[in-house]
Amino acid sequence: MLKVHIEQARPGMVLARAVNNPKKPDHTLLKPGYPLDDEQIKRLTQLKVYVLWIRYPSLDFLDKVLNPEIINHQQDIYASLKEQFTETQDLALANVEYSQYVKQTANLFSQILSSRNKHSLFVNELYGASDNIFLHGTTVAYLAMLIGIRLEAYLIHERPKLPVHLANDLTQMGVGCLLHDIGKLTLPEEKQNFRLTAQDRGDSLWQKHTEAGFEMIKGGLDPSAAQVVLNHHQHFDGSGFPPRKETPLLATDPVPLKENEIHIFCRIASLADRFDGFRYLPDGRKAPSLVALTRLNKPGYKKWFDPVVFDAFIETVPPFTPGEQVLLSNGQTVVITELNKKHPCRPIVQPIDLSLAQNLNTKKDRDEKEEKSINLSLRTDLHITQIDGFDITDYLY
């Protein structure tokens, strides 16, 4: 299985994963095993399908990277959000069936627990416009749960009043993450797309989206989920928003929450939210995960996050994804086949020839894969220079 961008698609390539309609994420356009032709490639391009997973000789072992059931659950949640919250939808609480999101998130959480382990890695498979609030919420919910699964002991420590099985239940956190930006729907359209940075925290109107969202879901969600909606922009160093309701006696200005005053679900959501936000550039283009990771590691941002949560996040989000194509400094296109925990930017890679994906009957000796593999931790003369045409040289660590 190989990840290819639509520009690389050629007739004869066979899909390894289903392709969903970006505008109707619950609608499957093409099923696994479908052989592409010119007409279908043109149609997918018009529909703005950016990425395909195709069958490729000697890379079948990468099938374990993607769990189709988890992707399907994400697609279902995303579709439900898009369907219910339309531009003409009355956003009053009475018109919103939040219970369906609790059920869907619980199903996603159960699927993650049952089919993967606490060492699962984030592999994003949802694509769409950078200003899509619901796509962002679905992605943040999935990532936050992956991070939370690694924090079992910490969750118990931070939620001491709850039985262990409830302290580790991440369903309500996932629901809060799904809806964390719902308050942006009350803002003027030009305000909705503002991008938070260390230098610009947004104006007072934009910052009000957290409180607006909280008012929309208050009473309709579990309090821990509502906390995520209200406080996903609180920072561990006390520089976030909104201010706490009760201002300390000696304070002259509104004072936000800090450190463990912030609910653990909000601390996890805050980091997942920033990561997904940082994957988009000011012009709306999507940058590689490596770019967002490098930005988050800068002192100006890193102090925003709980150090324990940040460590779990780094273990969850690799700079590269198995099955992803990258360009080496010698001009060779290769695919990531194995990650390197000790040296994350020096994984094991394998050269590829896309013509092989157009003729799956080609006989390939499985041992040839091993001969071709390149361990970049041993090849210091080589390094990765590009991902999807994006120059990442300045972001390597």
N, C-alpha and C positions, 0 to 999 in steps of 0.2 A: 504494500500500500504506500502510495506516494502523494504528497500534497502538491498540487499544481495550481497556478493561477489561470484564470480563464484564457488569458492571452497565449498560454502554452498548450491549451487543449487542441488535440488533433483527431481527425476521424480514425476510428479503430481503437481508441483508448476505451477501456471498460471501467465503469464506475465501481469503486470499492465501497462507497457509502452513498446513501440516498441524498438527493438534492432537493431542498425545500425552497418554496417561493419566498423571497425576502419580504414581499408585500403581504403575503398571507402565510405566515410561518407554520401554520398547521396543515398546509397543503403541500403534498409531495409532488414534485415535478417529474423526477426520474428515480427509479428504484435501483438498488445495488445490482450489478451485473449487466446494466444497460450499456450497449456499445454506442459510443458517440458518433454522430455524423455531422456534416457541415451545417445542416438545417438546425439541429439541436444546439450546436455550439453558438450559432448566431442568435438563437432565441434566448439562451442563457445569458449571453452578453447584453442583450437588450433589457433583460429583467434585472441586470446588475447583480448577477451571481458572480462573486469574485473568486471563490476558491472551490476546487474540486478535489476529492480523494479518489485516485485511480489505482487499479491493480498494476503491480510492477514486479517482474521476476526478482526473486531473492529477497524481497522486502515483506514477505507475508508475515514475518514475526512482529512487524509493527502494528498488526491489527489489534493487538492488546492495548495499544495506546488509547484508542477511542472506544468508549462503551456506548453503543448506539442507543441503549435504553436511557442512559443519562441524558444524552443529547435530545432524545425524543421528549423527555420530561421537561427539559429547558424550553424546547420549542412550544410545547403545550402551554406552559406558563406565560411565555412571551405572547402567544396568540390570544390568550384570555385577557391579558392586560390591554392589548391593542384593541380588542373587540369592545371591551367595556368602557374604556376611557377614550371617547372620541371628542372631536372639537365641539360637537353639539350636545354632548352629554351633560346633564345636570349633575354637578359634582356633590350634591347634598348626600349626606351619609345614607339616607333612606334608599337611594338608588344604587348603592354599591354593595354587592354581595362579597364581603371580605372572606367569608367562610370558605369559598372555593379556593382562595389563595393559600389558606391554612392547610387545606387538604392536599393541594398540589405540591406545596413546599414539603409537607410531611412525606409525601411519596418520593420526592426527589432526594430528601435526606436519607430515607430508608434505602433507596437504590444505591446511593453513594456508600452507605455502610455495608450493604450486603454484597455488592459486586466489586468493591475496591477496598483498599485498606488505608490506615492512617498515614501512609506514606504516599498517597495519591498526589499527582501533580496537576496543576492547572493547565488545561488545554482548551483554549477558546474556540468554539465552533459556531458561534452566533455572529452574523455579520449584518451590517446595516449602516444607516446614516449616523454621523457622530453626534447629532443632536437628538437622537431617539431616546427619550426618557425611559421607555419601557425596556428597550434592549439593554440599556445601561443597568437598570434595576435588576433584570434577570441575571446578567453577568456578575454583578456585585453579590447577589444572593448566593450564587453557585460558588464563587471564590471564597466568600466569607465562611461558608460551611466547610469547605476544604481546609481553611486555616483553623477553624474551630475544632475540627476533628483531631488535630495535632495537639490541642491544648487541654486535653482531658483533665489532667491534675490541676491545671491552673483554673479551669472553670469551676472545679469543686472548691478550690481555695477561695475564689472570688464570689461564690454563691453559697456560703456556708449554711444558710438557713434551709436550703433545699436538700431533699434526698439525692443521693448520687445520680440515680437514673434521670432525675429531672434537671439537675445541674448541668448535665451533659447533653440535654436535648436542645438541639439547635434550630428546631422548627420555627419558633417565634422570632429568632434572630433573622432567619431567612425571609420570613414574611415582612419584617420591618425593612430589610434591605430591598426587597422587591418594590416597596412603596416609598422608599426613603426620599425620593425627589418629587413625590406627587404634588407637593405644594407649588412646584414651578408652574403647574398648569394654571395657577391663578395670576401669574406674572404676565406682563406684556411679552410678546414673542421675542422682541429684541433682547429682553433681559434673560430669557430662559437659557440662551446659549452662552452665557458668560462662563469663562474658564478661570477658576481659582488658581492663584499663584502665591508664592511667599511674599511678593511685593504688592499684590493687589488682592485683597480679601473680598472685593465686591462692595457695592454700596449698600445702604441700609435696607432698601427695597428688596434687593436680591437676597440678602441675608434672611429676610423675613420668610423665605420659602420654607424654612424648617418649622417655624411656628404655624404657618398657614397649613402645611401638611398635617401637623399634629392636630389642629382643630378639625380637619377633615375626617381623620380616622379615630379621634378620641371617642372612646366608648364602643368602638366597633372592633378593636383589636385588643389582644392581651397587653397589659401595661409594659411588659418587656419589649414587645414589638413596637409599641408606640414610642418608647424611649429612643429607639433607633431612628425613627422618623424625626424626632425633635432634636436629638443630640449627635447626629452623625458628623457634624462639623466641630465638635468639641475636640480640643487638642490636649495631649498629655501634659504639655508645658503650660497650660492655662491660657493659651492665646486664641482659643476658638470662639465659637458663638453657638447659640444665643446666651445671654447672661443668665445666671441663676435667678430664680424668682425672688429669693430673699437675699438682698445685698448685705454683706458683713457690715457691722456698725462703723468701722473705721474707714470703709471704702468710700471714695469720692466719685468713682466711676463704676459703671456696671461691671461685675466680675463674673467671668465664665467659670465653668467647672474645670477641674484639673485632676490628673493622676487617677487614683482609684475612687474619686468622687464620680467619675464617669462610669456608667454601667459597662461591664465587660463586653456586652454585645455591641455597644456603641464604639468601643475602642477597636474591635475587629472590623466593624462596618466602615469606620473612618478610613482605615488603611486600604481596604478593598475598593472603596469609592475613589480614593486618590489614585490608586494604581490604574484603574480603568480610565479615569479622566486623563491621566498623563499619557495614555497610549494614543491620544489624538493631538495633533499639532494645531497651532492657531488657525491654519488654513483648512482644517477639517480632515486632512489626510491622517490615516492610521499609521502610527509608528510601531516598530517591533517592540516586543515586551522588554527587550534589553534597554531601550531608551527610557522607558518608564522606571525600570529598576535603578538605573543610574541616577535619574533625577531624585528618586525617593531616598537614595543613599546620601544625598548632599546634606550637610549639617542643618541648613535652613529648613529642610523638610523633615529630616529624620527625628528631630526633637518633638515633632507633633505626635509621635506614636509611642505607644507602650512598648518598651524594649522586648518584653517577653513575646508579645504578639508579633512584633517585627521579625524576630528570629524565626518564628513559625511560618511567617509569610515568605521569607527568603527560601525556606526549605520547600515551600509549596509551589513557588513560581520560578521555573528555570528560565534563563535568558534565551534558550533555544528549545524547540520542541522536536522530539523524534518524528521523522517523516518530513521535516521542513527543509526546503532547498536553500542553500547559502553559496556564496561565492568566496573562493579562497584567494589569497594574495598572489598566487601564481596564475590566476585567471580561470581556474578549474571550478566547474559547478559540481557540488556534492550534496548529499542528503545526510542529515543528522540521524545516526542510528543508535547512539548510546550517549547518555549524559555523563558528565564527569563532576561528581560532587565536590571534589577537592579543588578542581580548576574549572569552574562552570563555563568559562569562555573558551575552553579547549576540549570539546567533546570528541567522540569518535565519529568519523564521517565515512561515507562511501561515494565514490564517483558514480554518476548516473548517465545513462544514454536514453533520452526520451523516446527514441525510435523503437526501443525494446517494448515500450508500453503500447505501441501500435501493432505489435505482433507478439501476442502472448504465447504463441506456439513455439517460440524460439527456445531451444534447449539451453539451459544454463546450469552449469555445475555449481551446486550449493557451496562447495569449498572455495569457489572463485570469489565469493563475497568476502571471505576472510582474507584472501590474498590482496584484495583491493582496499580493504579498510585502512583508514589513516587515523592513527591516534595523535591528535594535535598536541597532547601534553608531551609527546616524545618528539614531535616535529616542530621544534622552536623556530625553524626557518619559515614556517607557514602560519598564517592566522586568517580568521574570517574577516572579510572586508564588507560584504553586503548581504542583506536579507531583503528579498523582494525588491531589489534595485535601490534600497535605502542604505546609504553609506553609514556603517556603524563603527568605523575605525576609532572615532573619538570616544566611544562609549564602552569599549572593552575594559574589563577589569580582571 
